[in-house]
Amino acid sequence: MLTRQPQKVTKKAFIPPEDVIKVLDCKQFKVYISEGEMTSCPQLTQCVPDGTQTNNVSQYSSTWKITVETKEGYDDAKANIRAVTESNYCPDSPCGEFVEGYPVCENPDPNNPSQGFTFDLGNAESKSITVKSQSTSGKACGSYQTRLHVGILNCDVELPETPTPIATVEPTATPSATISPTSTPRPRRPRIDPCEGMPRRACLDVGPDGFCQTGISCTQPTATPTATPTATPTQAPVATPNSCGGTCGSNNNCQSGLYCYQGYCRNPECPSETDCICSLATTAPTKTPTPTLITLATRVPTATPEESLPNAGSSTPTVLGIGIGTILLIISLALAI
């Protein structure tokens, strides 16, 4: 009678992943963390807000791949992995916030809150995780940072009973050049730890690999249309009319009582006088004749005698006197005129 021999399980061939950036080494397996597809965002060598170097990125994403390789004697082991995503967006820091001399972004992205999840991976198995960060306004501005925190919950690590203290080297007093950050440093917030209380070898933070500076300010002053001042017709100041002797182009340029004569204000009565004062006439004034009073003889009526008396003498002298008086009166009136 033949007995059936148990078939030996062939271990799945493991192909080391490319672009490995971190390795978690446990007793049963190794966990590789490799970099996958990333949004193109070259580091700005001279990042100045709104300067010549910028990245037109409104959404930044990082993808990491976790792969497990079991060790000899643990072919069926599975790594129990806990991963926590962290997405940050800093709209007020186009070049990032400097912490200990390095640019980071520590402001949580409200559109992509942190998520934590647990999964198992066996030999040659892998899982890709993508962490996104995006601009809250939809425009390319500010800075982004994506992180992935990975912890192996069932990692067996052989630790010494008494940890060997790590020797510290005191810094020398030699002054060294320091790079002044462009923004005020502030303390980092507590780091997310997916495996608190576990050995450090079983927990890794690969987040700093996902950082993007746009170099563009989100608070750029919008080009508010400035009211173009309309040319309000302003009354040209009326020039004070010129006095006598002042220049003129028309009569309006001269004061009242003057007129423009050959480019100068003059008196219309005597335009040739530069001081506008007219000279008095030198001719003798006309003498007003004084009328000569002439007394005319008046004939006094005499009473008619009742009886007619004979004429005595002649009337010729009387008539002659009246005629001479009349002639003198006419001559006097003619002279008066």
C-alpha positions in Angstrom: 0.0 0.0 0.0 1.4 3.3 -1.1 1.4 6.3 1.3 0.8 9.8 -0.2 3.7 12.1 0.4 2.8 15.7 1.4 3.7 18.1 -1.4 6.2 20.7 -0.5 4.9 24.2 -0.9 7.2 26.1 -3.1 8.0 29.6 -1.8 6.9 32.3 -4.2 9.9 33.9 -5.9 10.6 37.3 -4.5 11.7 40.1 -6.9 13.2 43.0 -5.0 11.2 46.2 -5.7 12.8 49.2 -7.4 13.3 52.6 -5.9 13.4 51.3 -2.3 13.8 54.2 0.2 13.2 52.4 3.5 13.4 48.8 4.9 11.9 47.5 8.1 13.8 44.4 9.2 12.0 42.0 11.4 12.9 38.4 12.6 10.3 36.8 10.3 10.4 39.1 7.2 11.5 42.3 5.7 9.2 45.1 4.7 10.3 47.3 1.8 8.9 50.7 1.2 9.5 52.0 -2.3 8.6 55.2 -4.1 6.0 55.1 -6.8 4.5 57.7 -9.0 4.9 61.3 -7.7 3.5 64.6 -9.0 6.3 66.4 -10.8 7.4 69.3 -8.5 11.1 70.0 -8.8 12.7 71.5 -5.7 13.3 75.2 -6.0 17.0 76.0 -5.4 16.2 79.6 -4.7 12.6 79.8 -3.5 11.4 83.4 -3.2 7.7 84.0 -3.0 6.5 85.1 -6.4 10.0 85.0 -7.8 11.3 83.6 -11.0 11.3 79.9 -9.9 7.8 78.5 -9.5 5.9 75.1 -9.8 2.4 75.3 -11.3 0.9 72.6 -9.1 -2.6 72.9 -7.7 -2.8 69.2 -6.5 0.2 67.1 -5.3 0.2 63.4 -4.8 2.7 60.8 -3.7 2.4 57.0 -4.1 4.4 54.5 -2.0 4.5 50.7 -2.4 4.9 48.3 0.5 6.3 44.9 -0.3 7.0 41.9 2.0 9.8 39.3 1.8 9.6 36.4 4.3 12.8 35.0 5.8 14.0 31.4 5.8 11.8 29.2 8.0 8.9 31.7 8.0 7.6 31.1 4.5 4.0 31.3 5.6 4.4 34.4 7.8 2.4 37.5 7.1 3.2 40.9 8.1 0.5 42.7 9.9 0.9 46.3 8.7 -0.7 49.5 9.9 -0.4 52.6 7.7 -1.5 56.2 8.4 -1.6 58.8 5.7 -0.9 62.5 6.5 -1.7 65.3 4.1 -0.7 68.9 4.7 -1.3 72.1 2.8 0.2 75.6 3.7 -1.5 78.4 1.7 0.5 81.1 3.5 3.9 79.5 2.9 4.8 79.2 -0.9 8.3 78.0 0.0 7.3 76.0 3.1 7.8 76.6 6.8 11.4 76.2 8.0 11.9 73.9 10.9 15.4 73.2 12.0 16.7 74.6 8.7 14.5 72.5 6.5 11.3 73.5 4.7 8.2 71.5 5.7 4.5 72.0 5.7 2.7 71.3 9.0 -0.9 72.6 8.3 -3.4 69.7 7.9 -5.2 69.7 4.5 -8.9 70.0 5.2 -9.8 68.3 1.9 -7.7 65.2 2.7 -7.8 64.3 6.4 -5.5 61.6 7.8 -6.6 58.0 7.4 -5.3 54.9 9.1 -5.9 51.3 8.0 -4.4 47.8 8.7 -3.7 45.0 6.3 -1.7 41.8 6.0 1.0 41.0 3.3 2.7 37.7 2.7 5.8 36.9 0.8 6.3 38.8 -2.5 2.9 40.6 -1.9 2.7 44.3 -2.2 0.2 47.2 -1.7 0.3 50.7 -3.1 -0.9 53.7 -1.1 -1.4 57.2 -2.5 -1.5 60.4 -0.4 -2.9 63.6 -1.9 -2.8 67.2 -1.0 -4.5 70.0 -2.9 -5.0 73.7 -2.9 -8.2 74.8 -1.1 -8.7 77.5 -3.8 -8.0 75.3 -6.8 -5.2 77.5 -7.8 -1.5 76.7 -7.8 -0.1 78.4 -4.7 1.3 77.6 -1.2 3.2 74.4 -0.4 2.2 70.7 0.0 3.5 67.8 2.0 2.4 64.2 2.0 3.5 61.5 4.5 3.0 57.9 5.0 3.6 56.4 8.4 4.1 52.6 8.4 4.3 50.3 11.4 4.7 46.5 11.5 2.4 45.3 14.4 3.8 41.7 14.6 7.4 42.4 14.0 9.7 40.3 16.2 12.8 42.3 17.1 15.7 40.9 19.1 16.6 43.7 21.5 19.5 43.7 24.0 18.4 43.5 27.6 20.2 46.7 28.4 20.2 49.2 25.6 23.7 50.4 24.8 23.9 54.2 25.2 24.7 56.1 22.1 27.7 58.3 22.6 27.0 62.0 21.8 29.6 64.3 20.4 29.6 67.8 21.8 29.5 70.5 19.1 32.7 72.5 18.8 32.8 76.2 19.4 33.8 76.9 15.8 31.3 79.3 14.3 29.7 78.0 11.1 27.7 79.8 8.5 24.0 79.4 9.1 21.2 79.8 6.5 18.6 82.2 7.7 15.1 80.9 6.9 12.8 83.1 4.9 9.9 82.6 7.3 9.7 82.5 11.1 10.4 78.9 12.4 7.8 77.4 14.6 7.7 74.1 16.6 6.6 71.0 14.8 3.4 69.5 15.8 3.5 66.0 17.4 4.3 63.4 14.7 1.7 60.7 13.9 3.0 57.4 15.3 1.2 54.2 13.9 3.0 52.0 16.3 3.4 53.8 19.6 5.3 51.9 22.2 6.9 49.5 19.6 10.6 49.4 18.8 11.7 52.1 16.3 12.8 49.4 13.9 9.2 48.4 13.4 8.0 51.9 12.5 9.1 54.3 9.8 8.1 57.7 8.6 8.7 58.2 4.9 6.8 61.5 4.6 9.6 64.0 4.0 10.0 62.5 0.5 6.6 64.1 -0.5 7.1 67.8 -0.4 6.3 70.5 -3.0 7.0 74.2 -3.1 5.0 76.2 -5.6 6.8 79.5 -4.9 3.5 81.2 -5.5 1.6 83.2 -2.9 -2.1 82.5 -2.4 -2.7 86.0 -1.1 -1.6 87.8 -4.2 -3.3 91.2 -4.4 -6.0 91.1 -7.0 -5.7 93.7 -9.7 -8.6 95.8 -8.5 -9.6 98.2 -11.3 -8.5 101.6 -10.2 -11.0 104.3 -11.1 -9.5 106.3 -13.9 -10.0 109.9 -13.0 -12.2 111.4 -15.6 -11.1 114.7 -16.9 -13.5 116.9 -15.1 -13.6 120.2 -16.9 -11.9 122.6 -14.5 -12.5 126.2 -15.0 -9.2 127.7 -16.1 -8.3 130.4 -13.6 -9.3 133.7 -15.1 -6.3 135.9 -15.5 -6.5 139.4 -13.9 -6.9 141.9 -16.7 -3.8 143.9 -17.3 -3.5 147.5 -16.4 -2.2 150.3 -18.6 0.9 149.2 -20.5 0.3 145.5 -20.0 0.5 143.1 -22.9 -2.8 141.9 -24.5 -4.1 139.9 -27.4 -7.6 141.3 -27.2 -9.7 143.9 -25.3 -10.6 141.2 -22.8 -7.0 141.2 -21.5 -7.3 144.9 -20.5 -9.0 146.4 -17.5 -12.2 148.3 -17.8 -11.8 151.6 -19.6 -8.8 150.4 -21.6 -8.5 148.6 -24.9 -5.9 146.6 -26.7 -3.8 148.8 -29.0 -0.9 147.3 -30.9 -0.5 144.5 -28.2 -0.6 146.9 -25.2 -3.4 148.1 -23.0 -4.1 151.8 -23.8 -6.5 154.6 -23.0 -8.9 154.8 -26.0 -8.9 158.6 -25.6 -5.1 158.8 -26.1 -3.7 155.4 -27.2 -0.3 156.9 -27.9 0.2 157.7 -24.2 2.0 154.9 -22.5 0.7 155.9 -19.0 -2.9 156.3 -20.3 -3.0 159.8 -19.0 -4.3 162.2 -21.7 -2.7 165.7 -21.9 -4.9 168.8 -21.3 -5.8 171.1 -24.4 -3.5 174.2 -24.6 -6.0 176.4 -26.6 -7.5 179.3 -24.7 -11.0 178.7 -23.6 -13.7 180.5 -25.5 -14.8 183.6 -23.7 -18.4 183.7 -22.9 -19.6 187.3 -23.9 -21.4 189.2 -21.2 -24.5 190.7 -22.7 -24.5 194.5 -22.5 -27.6 196.0 -21.1 -29.0 198.8 -23.1 -31.6 201.1 -21.7 -34.2 201.9 -24.2 -36.1 205.1 -24.0 -39.7 204.5 -23.4 -42.2 207.0 -24.6 -44.3 208.2 -21.8 -47.8 208.9 -23.0 -48.8 212.4 -22.4 -52.3 213.5 -21.6 -54.2 214.8 -24.6 -55.2 218.3 -24.0 -58.8 218.9 -24.4 -58.0 221.7 -26.5 -55.7 221.5 -29.4 -52.7 223.6 -29.0 -50.5 224.7 -31.8 -47.3 222.5 -32.4 -44.2 224.0 -31.0 -40.9 222.9 -32.3 -39.9 219.6 -34.4 -40.2 215.6 -33.7 -37.1 214.7 -35.7 -34.7 214.2 -32.7 -37.0 211.7 -31.0 -37.2 209.5 -34.0 -33.5 209.6 -34.6 -32.8 208.4 -31.0 -35.0 205.4 -31.3 -33.4 204.3 -34.5 -29.9 204.6 -33.1 -30.9 202.5 -29.9 -32.3 199.8 -32.1 -29.1 199.5 -34.2 -26.9 199.3 -31.0 -29.2 196.5 -29.6 -28.8 194.4 -32.8 -25.0 194.9 -32.8 -24.8 193.7 -29.1 -26.8 190.6 -29.8 -24.6 189.7 -32.8 -21.5 190.0 -30.7 -23.0 187.8 -28.1 -23.7 185.1 -30.6 
